[in-house]
Amino acid sequence: MTAADTAPEHPPSYYRHHIFFCVNERANGEACCAQHAAQQAFEHCKARVRALGLAGPGQVRVNKAGCLDRCAGGPVAVVYPEGVWYTYVDTADIDEIVASHLRDGVVVERLRLPPDVGR
Ligand code: FES
């Protein structure tokens, strides 16, 4: 028997959920997530995840990202490993994503980004 025979097919991910917030800013006036308070949403999410005791290995990681190329639907965030894309309006929306998806594993359908939204 080799190590490969006993290794799980998909070892557990370092983080249970990983959420990326686009915080990209464009100086040329084109649409960008920074126009929609994306940085504040990122900071709010990070603080909320920490406050609920969800941060760290085996749990949740909140990261900034550059342009995710779905600017027309901005502000956007994406949760892995599910690959669920969200758009949001205010901190209440962020709180709902944290409590429902990141803590309870239930996708927030009303905040899903439509599948055809691109740049
Ligand atoms: S600027 Fe946010 S997805 Fe492009």
Residues whose N, C-alpha, C, O or C-beta is under 5 A from the ligand:
A	BS01	FES	C22 N24 A31 C32 C33 C67 L68 D69 R70 C71 G74
